[in-house]
Amino acid sequence: MSLQFDEGTYTVSKQMDSIRLLAKEFALLHFLYENKDKAFTRSQLLDRVWPLEYPVERTVDDHIYRLRKKLKRWDEVSLDTVRGYGYRLALRENKSMLPSNPSVHDPEMQEVIHGLLRKYHLFGQGNSIQMLVHQQEALGLKISPYYQLYMHFIQGDLEWLTSTDDFPLEERLYWLLIYVHALIKPADSLELYRLAIQSPVLPAEYRQELRILNIIDIYAETGQYQEAKRLLEETYRVMEAEQLTYFKLPVGLAALSVELWGGSGEAAEKQLAALRSELKDAPYLREIGRFQVMEGLWLLRQGRVREAELRMDDGLDVLKMSLNAPLYLNSAYQILLYIDHHRTPGRLRNKYQQIYTEIGKSYGVPVYGQQIVNTIINFLSTDSKSSDLPLT
């Protein structure tokens, strides 16, 4: 499969189908096509496509975004984001012309695969989920829409989450809300979470998860310790009534967070010991990484700064390894919040501010963060006072 470029009209064609581009869109696509499958940083693309000009790196992101929208109907052409580096152009086979893999139509095979995906999800193995989704054609798999969406979520594909037409905003809203916790002040996050919990457009299971799990941390971060404890008691009742056994570790970590922010030292130590015992032989990367970060926060609260730093770094490394972008970003942000809460010396804050900023850059927060916040606000509320919450 090849593309034809007409420099006179800034038109790119595939067989009998043509698309008209703007001049710089045309130049960018032409350069990437001539160097297909090679990755380039934003700076390299600025040097090649915008010589003797002085645009910013966001210029490249904006042009890539527009090109993707214009080329969307050509499934064989893919402008890929190379995480933490830049972009590349890849040409793929037309999958509609390939013979169907018989295992796609085998219910027993599909049930086995989705059982495997559920296990990977439980263990926090984001890399394994991504591998299965990326290889589904070759392996003859048919991945459910939930995991298609979840993959973009854990990859930190903020551009896709904010702009895709493959899923309505109602189905993406919960996943965007998880990111927004690390983008704005806790008090502003709390306002949006409350609105989402009250919104009938959000599916009931997501409203419940926001209420009995996600919002608890935010109440703790805003100093509302008693409300956080009240919600925890409600959460334990719901877990028992509905037998939500898979909530046990995440809720245990939320309970630890509450004690770290507003509880006694004795209560925090007790919760740390309980979780340490449960995680001793558990293979759950997400929970292990988050526990290590919070164990570091506890050491920080005790004034054991060097030990705290090493433990928080270990936790962030585990979360990075789990390839769970929102939890990685959120944990870095929670470290910053806790450092500010305890007025820790400047060197440590500067270090974790830089870590948080670099993580955000790798997922496109400078480009898409404010768009996520505004999208959620516009969808949930018409309150003019909430119409412009700035990024932290």
FIVO-416271 format. One line per 2 residues: number of its first residue (from 1); their letters; for each residue y, z, x of N, C-alpha, C. Coordinates in pm, whole numbers. Example, Ala and Ser with C-alpha at 12.3 -4.5 7.8 and 13.67 -1.06 7.14 Angstrom:
<nodes>
1> as> -569:780:1319:-450:780:1230:-330:780:1320  -225:708:1285:-106:714:1367:3:787:1290 .
</nodes>
This chain:
<nodes>
1> ms> -119:0:85:0:0:0:124:0:89  220:-88:58:341:-98:139:462:-106:49 .
3> lq> 577:-77:110:704:-87:41:787:-197:104  871:-260:22:963:-363:70:1106:-314:49 .
5> fd> 1188:-331:153:1325:-283:151:1424:-399:155  1519:-402:61:1624:-504:57:1755:-436:93 .
7> eg> 1802:-456:215:1923:-389:262:2048:-438:191  2044:-558:137:2162:-611:69:2191:-543:-63 .
9> ty> 2085:-498:-131:2103:-436:-263:2061:-289:-265  2018:-238:-149:1967:-101:-140:1853:-79:-239 .
11> tv> 1764:-176:-245:1650:-171:-337:1521:-157:-259  1433:-71:-308:1299:-58:-252:1199:-100:-359 .
13> sk> 1097:-176:-318:1003:-232:-414:860:-200:-375  777:-185:-478:631:-172:-461:568:-270:-556 .
15> qm> 507:-374:-499:453:-483:-578:566:-543:-665  556:-535:-797:658:-595:-884:759:-493:-936 .
17> ds> 747:-369:-892:835:-263:-942:941:-232:-838  1068:-222:-880:1179:-198:-787:1261:-78:-832 .
19> ir> 1320:-10:-733:1406:105:-761:1534:88:-680  1647:101:-745:1778:90:-680:1820:227:-627 .
21> ll> 1862:234:-501:1902:358:-437:2047:353:-393  2103:469:-365:2233:475:-301:2216:448:-151 .
23> ak> 2324:419:-82:2315:372:57:2242:471:148  2280:598:143:2217:695:232:2076:731:187 .
25> ef> 2051:726:57:1913:744:10:1824:633:66  1877:511:62:1804:395:114:1777:412:263 .
27> al> 1881:450:338:1866:465:484:1767:575:518  1772:685:446:1680:796:472:1536:756:443 .
29> lh> 1513:693:328:1378:651:292:1325:546:390  1411:452:428:1370:346:522:1328:407:656 .
31> fl> 1407:504:706:1372:566:834:1239:642:824  1222:718:717:1097:793:702:978:699:683 .
33> ye> 999:586:615:891:490:595:849:428:728  947:395:811:914:337:942:845:438:1033 .
35> nk> 857:565:1000:795:671:1080:703:756:992  633:692:899:552:765:802:447:852:870 .
37> dk> 422:965:804:328:1068:850:382:1150:968  504:1123:1013:566:1203:1118:667:1297:1053 .
39> af> 667:1422:1096:759:1521:1041:888:1525:1124  1001:1541:1054:1131:1549:1119:1206:1670:1066 .
41> tr> 1279:1737:1154:1364:1847:1111:1487:1791:1040  1558:1877:973:1681:1834:906:1782:1784:1009 .
43> sq> 1790:1852:1123:1885:1811:1227:1852:1672:1280  1722:1644:1299:1681:1511:1347:1716:1404:1245 .
45> ll> 1696:1435:1117:1729:1336:1013:1879:1315:1005  1957:1421:1022:2103:1404:1023:2147:1314:1137 .
47> dr> 2085:1330:1254:2120:1247:1370:2085:1100:1349  1973:1075:1281:1926:937:1264:1993:865:1148 .
49> vw> 2017:938:1039:2066:872:916:2217:889:898  2273:995:956:2417:1020:943:2483:1025:1081 .
51> pl> 2465:924:1166:2527:929:1299:2679:923:1287  2744:996:1377:2890:1001:1383:2952:1062:1258 .
53> ey> 2870:1125:1175:2921:1197:1059:2891:1345:1079  2946:1429:993:2932:1572:1012:2887:1642:883 .
55> pv> 2780:1594:821:2730:1664:702:2652:1789:743  2623:1876:646:2545:1996:671:2398:1968:637 .
57> er> 2311:2063:677:2168:2041:655:2134:2028:507  2212:2090:421:2184:2081:278:2195:1936:229 .
59> tv> 2272:1854:300:2284:1713:265:2147:1648:264  2065:1679:364:1929:1623:369:1848:1670:249 .
61> dd> 1854:1800:219:1778:1854:105:1819:1786:-25  1948:1765:-43:1997:1702:-166:1946:1558:-178 .
63> hi> 1948:1485:-67:1900:1346:-71:1750:1339:-93  1674:1430:-31:1529:1434:-54:1500:1464:-201 .
65> yr> 1576:1558:-257:1557:1594:-397:1579:1474:-488  1687:1397:-463:1716:1281:-547:1613:1170:-527 .
67> lr> 1570:1151:-404:1467:1050:-378:1337:1083:-450  1300:1208:-446:1176:1247:-513:1182:1216:-662 .
69> kk> 1297:1242:-724:1311:1215:-867:1303:1065:-895  1366:985:-809:1366:841:-832:1230:777:-803 .
71> lk> 1155:835:-710:1026:778:-672:910:842:-746  939:927:-843:835:1006:-907:726:920:-969 .
73> rw> 761:802:-1022:660:720:-1090:564:651:-994  594:658:-865:503:601:-765:418:712:-706 .
75> de> 300:732:-761:215:842:-718:172:830:-572  170:706:-521:121:686:-384:223:728:-278 .
77> vs> 350:744:-317:456:778:-222:488:926:-235  480:998:-124:503:1143:-129:599:1183:-18 .
79> ld> 710:1247:-57:803:1306:39:767:1453:51  693:1486:156:636:1621:170:730:1713:245 .
81> tv> 737:1839:200:805:1943:274:709:2003:375  745:2004:500:666:2069:604:726:2207:623 .
83> rg> 656:2308:572:710:2442:560:762:2495:695  886:2539:696:946:2595:815:989:2491:917 .
85> yg> 979:2360:881:1015:2257:979:1108:2153:919  1059:2073:823:1144:1967:768:1069:1883:666 .
87> yr> 1072:1750:685:1015:1659:586:939:1546:654  847:1487:577:778:1366:621:744:1282:499 .
89> la> 723:1153:522:681:1063:415:535:1027:435  457:1034:329:315:998:335:284:899:224 .
91> lr> 196:804:253:148:708:155:3:739:126  -31:745:-2:-167:782:-41:-231:673:-125 .
93> en> -362:686:-140:-434:590:-223:-395:608:-369  -405:501:-444:-383:508:-588:-506:569:-652 .
95> ks> -497:695:-691:-614:767:-738:-668:711:-870  -581:646:-946:-627:592:-1073:-724:477:-1054 .
97> ml> -725:417:-933:-815:306:-905:-947:351:-844  -958:479:-810:-1079:529:-746:-1184:565:-851 .
99> ps> -1313:549:-820:-1418:586:-915:-1418:737:-939  -1447:778:-1060:-1447:919:-1096:-1563:992:-1029 .
101> np> -1535:1110:-975:-1639:1191:-914:-1720:1257:-1025  -1853:1242:-1026:-1932:1294:-1139:-1922:1444:-1159 .
103> sv> -1894:1521:-1051:-1889:1666:-1067:-1770:1712:-1151  -1669:1623:-1166:-1555:1657:-1251:-1600:1682:-1395 .
105> hd> -1707:1614:-1435:-1753:1622:-1574:-1870:1718:-1591  -1900:1798:-1489:-2012:1891:-1495:-1959:2031:-1528 .
107> pe> -1979:2082:-1651:-1924:2212:-1690:-1970:2326:-1599  -2097:2322:-1556:-2147:2429:-1471:-2072:2434:-1338 .
109> mq> -2048:2314:-1280:-1973:2307:-1154:-1831:2359:-1173  -1768:2319:-1283:-1630:2362:-1306:-1620:2513:-1324 .
111> ev> -1720:2574:-1391:-1719:2718:-1410:-1735:2791:-1276  -1820:2737:-1189:-1839:2796:-1056:-1708:2791:-978 .
113> ih> -1641:2676:-983:-1516:2658:-908:-1408:2753:-958  -1397:2767:-1089:-1292:2855:-1142:-1326:3002:-1120 .
115> gl> -1455:3034:-1113:-1492:3169:-1072:-1451:3196:-928  -1465:3094:-843:-1424:3106:-704:-1272:3122:-693 .
117> lr> -1199:3045:-773:-1053:3057:-773:-1009:3196:-817  -1078:3250:-919:-1043:3385:-966:-1064:3489:-856 .
119> ky> -1173:3472:-779:-1199:3563:-667:-1092:3549:-559  -1058:3426:-526:-953:3404:-425:-822:3467:-470 .
121> hl> -792:3454:-600:-671:3512:-657:-676:3664:-643  -790:3724:-678:-807:3868:-670:-790:3919:-528 .
123> fg> -845:3846:-431:-840:3888:-292:-709:3852:-222  -623:3777:-293:-496:3739:-232:-511:3630:-128 .
125> qg> -615:3546:-140:-639:3441:-43:-566:3313:-86  -434:3314:-66:-354:3198:-106:-393:3073:-33 .
127> ns> -430:3085:95:-469:2965:171:-594:2900:113  -687:2980:63:-810:2926:6:-782:2854:-125 .
129> iq> -694:2910:-207:-655:2843:-332:-589:2710:-301  -498:2710:-203:-428:2587:-168:-526:2481:-119 .
131> ml> -624:2522:-40:-720:2425:13:-801:2360:-100  -846:2441:-196:-922:2385:-307:-838:2290:-391 .
133> vh> -714:2330:-418:-628:2245:-501:-597:2113:-429  -569:2120:-299:-535:1999:-225:-655:1905:-211 .
135> qq> -777:1961:-212:-896:1879:-192:-972:1853:-323  -907:1877:-436:-981:1867:-561:-1034:1728:-589 .
137> ea> -960:1624:-550:-1010:1488:-573:-1136:1461:-493  -1131:1494:-362:-1245:1467:-276:-1368:1549:-316 .
139> lg> -1344:1673:-362:-1455:1761:-396:-1502:1744:-540  -1431:1663:-616:-1469:1643:-756:-1440:1763:-843 .
141> lk> -1324:1826:-821:-1286:1944:-898:-1178:1908:-1000  -1172:1985:-1103:-1065:1970:-1202:-999:2107:-1217 .
143> is> -888:2125:-1146:-822:2254:-1142:-738:2274:-1268  -747:2392:-1327:-674:2419:-1451:-523:2420:-1425 .
145> py> -444:2390:-1529:-298:2390:-1513:-245:2522:-1458  -308:2635:-1494:-260:2766:-1445:-258:2767:-1293 .
147> yq> -365:2721:-1230:-371:2726:-1084:-285:2619:-1019  -261:2508:-1090:-167:2409:-1039:-28:2471:-1027 .
149> ly> 11:2545:-1130:141:2612:-1130:143:2728:-1031  35:2806:-1029:27:2922:-941:35:2880:-794 .
151> mh> -22:2765:-760:-19:2718:-622:124:2696:-576  205:2631:-659:345:2610:-622:419:2743:-609 .
153> fi> 381:2839:-694:443:2971:-690:415:3042:-558  288:3050:-519:257:3126:-397:298:3051:-271 .
155> qg> 314:2919:-280:360:2842:-164:509:2859:-139  580:2910:-237:725:2918:-223:792:2784:-243 .
157> dl> 734:2701:-329:789:2568:-355:900:2581:-461  1013:2633:-417:1121:2663:-512:1180:2538:-573 .
159> ew> 1184:2429:-497:1237:2305:-553:1154:2261:-673  1023:2263:-657:934:2221:-766:948:2316:-884 .
161> lt> 948:2447:-859:954:2546:-966:1082:2534:-1048  1191:2490:-985:1318:2480:-1057:1337:2345:-1126 .
163> st> 1268:2241:-1079:1303:2107:-1127:1189:2028:-1190  1064:2074:-1181:952:1994:-1230:958:1972:-1380 .
165> dd> 910:1856:-1422:894:1826:-1564:749:1842:-1607  662:1881:-1514:519:1892:-1545:490:2012:-1634 .
167> fp> 573:2115:-1626:556:2235:-1709:691:2272:-1769  693:2310:-1898:820:2353:-1958:869:2482:-1893 .
169> le> 998:2507:-1905:1058:2624:-1842:995:2754:-1893  952:2756:-2019:889:2876:-2073:767:2917:-1990 .
171> er> 693:2818:-1937:574:2847:-1859:606:2880:-1714  722:2839:-1667:763:2867:-1528:848:2992:-1517 .
173> ly> 900:3041:-1630:999:3147:-1629:948:3275:-1563  826:3317:-1595:772:3439:-1538:767:3430:-1386 .
175> wl> 723:3317:-1334:708:3300:-1190:845:3298:-1120  944:3239:-1187:1080:3240:-1132:1137:3382:-1131 .
177> li> 1104:3462:-1234:1153:3599:-1239:1098:3683:-1123  976:3656:-1081:920:3730:-968:1003:3704:-842 .
179> yv> 1050:3580:-826:1135:3549:-711:1272:3612:-723  1325:3618:-844:1464:3662:-860:1482:3807:-816 .
181> ha> 1377:3885:-817:1383:4024:-772:1432:4034:-628  1401:3934:-546:1442:3937:-405:1570:3859:-379 .
183> li> 1637:3812:-485:1753:3726:-467:1884:3793:-506  1879:3891:-596:2001:3954:-645:1986:4106:-640 .
185> kp> 2092:4177:-669:2089:4324:-664:1991:4379:-768  1926:4492:-737:1828:4547:-832:1884:4569:-972 .
187> ad> 2008:4614:-983:2065:4637:-1116:2073:4507:-1196  2104:4397:-1127:2111:4267:-1194:1971:4216:-1229 .
189> sl> 1875:4239:-1140:1736:4203:-1170:1687:4278:-1293  1722:4407:-1301:1679:4489:-1414:1730:4432:-1546 .
191> el> 1855:4386:-1545:1913:4328:-1666:1835:4204:-1709  1801:4118:-1614:1727:3996:-1647:1585:4026:-1692 .
193> yr> 1520:4123:-1628:1385:4160:-1669:1384:4216:-1811  1483:4296:-1842:1491:4350:-1979:1508:4238:-2081 .
195> la> 1595:4144:-2049:1614:4030:-2139:1485:3951:-2156  1413:3930:-2046:1288:3853:-2051:1183:3924:-2136 .
197> iq> 1174:4057:-2121:1076:4134:-2198:1104:4125:-2347  1231:4112:-2383:1270:4103:-2525:1265:3960:-2578 .
199> sp> 1248:3862:-2490:1258:3722:-2530:1127:3672:-2592  1133:3617:-2713:1011:3565:-2777:961:3435:-2713 .
201> vl> 1043:3371:-2630:999:3243:-2572:904:3265:-2455  903:3385:-2398:811:3414:-2287:676:3454:-2346 .
203> pa> 565:3394:-2300:433:3429:-2353:408:3579:-2349  335:3629:-2449:317:3773:-2466:253:3838:-2345 .
205> ey> 155:3770:-2281:87:3832:-2168:182:3850:-2050  279:3758:-2036:376:3772:-1927:478:3881:-1958 .
207> rq> 517:3893:-2084:609:4002:-2122:544:4137:-2094  414:4145:-2126:344:4271:-2101:337:4302:-1951 .
209> el> 308:4202:-1870:296:4225:-1726:430:4265:-1666  538:4203:-1714:671:4245:-1668:697:4391:-1703 .
211> ri> 656:4430:-1823:688:4565:-1872:604:4672:-1804  474:4647:-1788:387:4755:-1739:363:4746:-1589 .
213> ln> 424:4650:-1521:403:4641:-1377:530:4605:-1301  583:4485:-1323:689:4433:-1236:820:4512:-1243 .
215> ii> 854:4560:-1362:985:4624:-1378:988:4766:-1321  871:4825:-1298:865:4964:-1252:935:4980:-1117 .
217> di> 906:4889:-1023:971:4895:-892:1123:4890:-905  1172:4809:-998:1317:4790:-1010:1383:4916:-1065 .
219> ya> 1316:4983:-1160:1370:5111:-1207:1379:5210:-1092  1278:5211:-1006:1281:5303:-891:1395:5268:-797 .
221> et> 1413:5139:-771:1518:5095:-677:1658:5123:-730  1673:5131:-862:1805:5160:-919:1825:5309:-944 .
223> gq> 1732:5392:-894:1749:5537:-905:1707:5597:-1038  1641:5518:-1124:1600:5568:-1255:1455:5618:-1247 .
225> yq> 1438:5726:-1174:1305:5778:-1143:1229:5820:-1269  1294:5891:-1359:1225:5940:-1480:1180:5824:-1569 .
227> ea> 1264:5722:-1580:1225:5605:-1662:1107:5533:-1597  1108:5523:-1465:996:5461:-1395:867:5539:-1418 .
229> kr> 875:5673:-1413:757:5757:-1437:709:5743:-1581  801:5734:-1675:763:5716:-1816:688:5585:-1836 .
231> ll> 739:5480:-1773:673:5350:-1784:535:5352:-1718  522:5424:-1608:391:5435:-1542:290:5500:-1636 .
233> ee> 331:5604:-1705:240:5669:-1800:197:5572:-1909  293:5492:-1958:259:5391:-2058:163:5288:-1998 .
235> ty> 186:5250:-1874:101:5151:-1808:-43:5199:-1798  -62:5325:-1760:-198:5379:-1749:-267:5380:-1886 .
237> rv> -192:5408:-1993:-250:5406:-2127:-295:5265:-2166  -210:5166:-2136:-244:5027:-2167:-365:4982:-2086 .
239> me> -367:5018:-1959:-480:4980:-1873:-612:5035:-1927  -608:5159:-1972:-731:5220:-2025:-771:5157:-2157 .
241> ae> -673:5135:-2245:-704:5079:-2377:-755:4937:-2368  -699:4857:-2276:-736:4716:-2266:-829:4687:-2149 .
243> ql> -872:4793:-2080:-967:4781:-1969:-917:4682:-1863  -793:4701:-1823:-732:4613:-1723:-764:4666:-1583 .
245> ty> -890:4657:-1545:-934:4716:-1417:-869:4648:-1298  -837:4518:-1309:-777:4446:-1198:-631:4489:-1172 .
247> fk> -575:4570:-1262:-439:4621:-1243:-438:4747:-1157  -555:4803:-1127:-559:4936:-1067:-481:4944:-936 .
249> lp> -508:4854:-843:-439:4859:-714:-290:4824:-725  -254:4714:-795:-110:4686:-808:-31:4800:-873 .
251> vg> -91:4864:-975:-22:4976:-1040:-17:5096:-947  -123:5118:-870:-121:5226:-772:-10:5208:-669 .
253> la> 12:5084:-629:121:5054:-534:257:5073:-601  268:5036:-729:393:5060:-801:421:5210:-812 .
255> al> 315:5289:-835:332:5434:-842:378:5490:-708  324:5436:-598:367:5479:-465:514:5445:-444 .
257> sv> 554:5327:-487:694:5286:-472:787:5384:-544  746:5425:-665:828:5519:-742:843:5650:-667 .
259> el> 732:5700:-609:740:5827:-536:822:5813:-408  815:5700:-344:894:5679:-222:1043:5682:-251 .
261> wg> 1082:5626:-367:1223:5618:-399:1278:5746:-460  1194:5816:-541:1253:5929:-612:1166:6053:-621 .
263> gs> 1043:6046:-570:953:6159:-585:960:6256:-468  876:6356:-476:869:6455:-370:782:6403:-256 .
265> ge> 797:6465:-138:713:6428:-26:567:6451:-54  537:6559:-125:398:6591:-157:337:6484:-247 .
267> aa> 414:6438:-348:364:6335:-438:342:6203:-365  434:6168:-275:420:6045:-198:297:6051:-107 .
269> ek> 276:6164:-41:159:6181:47:29:6170:-33  26:6229:-151:-94:6224:-235:-127:6080:-275 .
271> ql> -24:6004:-314:-47:5865:-355:-86:5779:-235  -26:5804:-120:-63:5732:3:-209:5755:37 .
273> aa> -254:5879:27:-392:5912:60:-490:5844:-36  -456:5842:-165:-543:5780:-265:-556:5629:-239 .
275> lr> -444:5564:-211:-447:5421:-186:-516:5389:-53  -493:5472:47:-557:5450:177:-709:5451:162 .
277> se> -759:5541:79:-902:5550:55:-954:5427:-20  -880:5383:-122:-923:5268:-201:-920:5138:-121 .
279> lk> -826:5127:-29:-810:5003:47:-891:5001:177  -959:5112:207:-1027:5123:336:-1123:5008:362 .
281> da> -1204:4974:263:-1302:4866:280:-1274:4748:187  -1153:4742:131:-1121:4635:36:-1068:4512:109 .
283> py> -1102:4392:58:-1057:4270:125:-929:4211:66  -847:4293:2:-732:4242:-71:-610:4233:20 .
285> lr> -584:4113:72:-476:4097:170:-340:4134:113  -313:4093:-11:-182:4123:-70:-157:4272:-75 .
287> ei> -257:4345:-128:-240:4489:-144:-236:4561:-10  -317:4516:86:-317:4578:219:-180:4559:284 .
289> gr> -128:4436:279:3:4410:340:113:4490:275  111:4497:143:216:4572:74:205:4722:101 .
291> fq> 80:4772:107:60:4914:138:114:4947:277  88:4861:374:136:4886:509:288:4889:515 .
293> vm> 352:4798:440:499:4800:435:548:4932:377  486:4977:267:532:5101:204:497:5224:286 .
295> eg> 387:5218:360:357:5326:452:467:5335:559  515:5220:602:628:5218:696:753:5277:634 .
297> lw> 777:5251:506:893:5310:438:882:5462:434  760:5512:414:740:5657:413:770:5717:550 .
299> ll> 725:5651:655:755:5697:791:906:5694:818  972:5591:763:1116:5580:778:1186:5697:709 .
301> rq> 1138:5732:591:1195:5845:516:1181:5976:595  1078:5986:676:1056:6105:758:1134:6103:889 .
303> gr> 1202:5991:916:1278:5981:1039:1197:5932:1157  1074:5887:1134:988:5837:1242:1009:5686:1255 .
305> vr> 1125:5650:1307:1175:5513:1300:1085:5415:1375  1044:5448:1496:964:5355:1575:828:5329:1510 .
307> ea> 763:5438:1462:635:5420:1393:654:5338:1265  763:5364:1195:791:5291:1071:807:5142:1099 .
309> el> 879:5110:1203:904:4970:1237:773:4896:1266  686:4958:1343:558:4896:1376:474:4876:1251 .
311> rm> 473:4974:1162:391:4963:1041:447:4857:946  577:4851:930:637:4749:843:613:4610:899 .
313> dd> 620:4596:1030:592:4466:1092:447:4424:1067  354:4520:1078:213:4490:1051:197:4441:907 .
315> gl> 261:4510:815:250:4471:674:305:4333:648  421:4301:705:479:4168:686:390:4061:747 .
317> dv> 326:4092:860:235:3995:922:115:3966:832  61:4070:768:-52:4050:676:-8:3968:555 .
319> lk> 110:3997:502:159:3921:386:185:3776:423  235:3752:542:254:3615:588:120:3544:597 .
321> ms> 18:3613:647:-116:3556:661:-177:3526:525  -143:3605:424:-199:3584:290:-141:3460:222 .
323> ln> -34:3404:279:34:3286:224:80:3310:81  131:3430:57:187:3463:-74:338:3475:-57 .
325> ap> 409:3365:-77:552:3358:-47:634:3462:-124  616:3479:-256:704:3573:-327:685:3717:-281 .
327> ly> 561:3758:-254:537:3894:-210:590:3916:-69  580:3816:15:633:3820:151:785:3839:148 .
329> ln> 852:3756:66:998:3763:54:1042:3894:-10  972:3935:-118:1008:4059:-188:993:4181:-98 .
331> sa> 887:4182:-17:863:4298:70:972:4310:177  1012:4197:233:1121:4199:331:1250:4250:267 .
333> yq> 1274:4210:141:1395:4255:71:1388:4404:40  1269:4453:2:1255:4595:-30:1275:4682:94 .
335> il> 1234:4630:210:1262:4703:335:1412:4718:353  1486:4610:332:1632:4615:346:1694:4715:248 .
337> ly> 1648:4712:123:1701:4805:23:1676:4950:65  1558:4976:116:1521:5112:154:1600:5158:277 .
339> id> 1619:5066:370:1700:5098:488:1843:5135:446  1899:5058:354:2035:5089:306:2037:5222:231 .
341> hh> 1931:5248:154:1924:5372:76:1923:5494:167  1857:5483:282:1845:5596:374:1941:5587:493 .
343> rt> 2032:5489:487:2136:5476:589:2079:5479:731  1978:5393:752:1913:5387:882:2004:5314:981 .
345> pg> 1998:5350:1112:2085:5287:1213:2084:5135:1211  2194:5078:1260:2221:4935:1248:2121:4841:1310 .
347> rl> 2058:4876:1423:1967:4783:1489:1853:4744:1396  1795:4844:1329:1682:4817:1241:1725:4732:1122 .
349> rn> 1842:4762:1068:1887:4683:953:1914:4539:994  1976:4520:1108:2004:4384:1157:1875:4306:1176 .
351> ky> 1773:4373:1228:1645:4306:1250:1585:4256:1119  1579:4344:1018:1514:4306:893:1603:4217:806 .
353> qq> 1733:4224:826:1820:4126:761:1790:3986:814  1771:3975:944:1738:3846:1004:1601:3797:956 .
355> iy> 1503:3888:949:1370:3851:902:1377:3800:758  1448:3875:672:1463:3835:532:1532:3699:521 .
357> te> 1635:3678:600:1708:3551:597:1620:3435:641  1542:3456:747:1455:3349:797:1344:3317:699 .
359> ig> 1286:3420:636:1184:3395:534:1245:3315:419  1364:3356:376:1432:3284:268:1458:3139:303 .
361> ks> 1503:3113:426:1528:2976:469:1401:2892:465  1289:2951:507:1164:2875:512:1118:2831:374 .
363> yg> 1162:2901:269:1124:2863:133:1238:2796:55  1351:2775:121:1460:2703:55:1552:2789:-28 .
365> vp> 1557:2921:-3:1643:3009:-81:1791:2969:-73  1843:2930:46:1984:2890:49:2016:2771:-42 .
367> vy> 1916:2686:-64:1937:2566:-146:1909:2594:-293  1801:2666:-322:1754:2678:-461:1768:2818:-520 .
369> gq> 1803:2919:-439:1809:3055:-488:1906:3074:-603  2031:3028:-584:2130:3043:-690:2093:2963:-814 .
371> qi> 2029:2848:-792:1986:2765:-905:1881:2840:-988  1790:2910:-922:1689:2989:-993:1757:3096:-1078 .
373> vn> 1850:3169:-1018:1919:3276:-1090:1993:3221:-1211  2067:3112:-1191:2145:3054:-1301:2055:2999:-1411 .
375> ti> 1942:2938:-1372:1849:2884:-1470:1795:2995:-1560  1758:3107:-1501:1705:3219:-1578:1812:3276:-1670 .
377> in> 1932:3295:-1617:2040:3352:-1696:2072:3261:-1815  2086:3132:-1789:2121:3038:-1896:2013:3033:-2003 .
379> fl> 1888:3051:-1961:1778:3044:-2057:1767:3171:-2141  1795:3285:-2080:1770:3412:-2147:1891:3469:-2220 .
381> st> 2011:3433:-2177:2126:3506:-2228:2247:3416:-2244  2327:3445:-2343:2455:3378:-2360:2570:3472:-2328 .
383> ds> 2537:3586:-2271:2638:3687:-2236:2719:3637:-2117  2847:3614:-2136:2931:3558:-2031:2939:3649:-1910 .
385> ks> 2921:3782:-1931:2929:3874:-1817:2813:3854:-1722  2704:3794:-1769:2585:3775:-1685:2572:3633:-1635 .
387> sd> 2676:3552:-1652:2663:3409:-1627:2673:3371:-1480  2708:3466:-1393:2721:3429:-1253:2686:3546:-1163 .
389> lp> 2557:3575:-1150:2513:3682:-1061:2493:3621:-924  2569:3664:-823:2556:3603:-689:2432:3651:-618 .
391> lt> 2384:3568:-525:2273:3608:-440:2317:3723:-350  2220:3807:-310:2252:3916:-219:2277:3861:-80 .
</nodes>
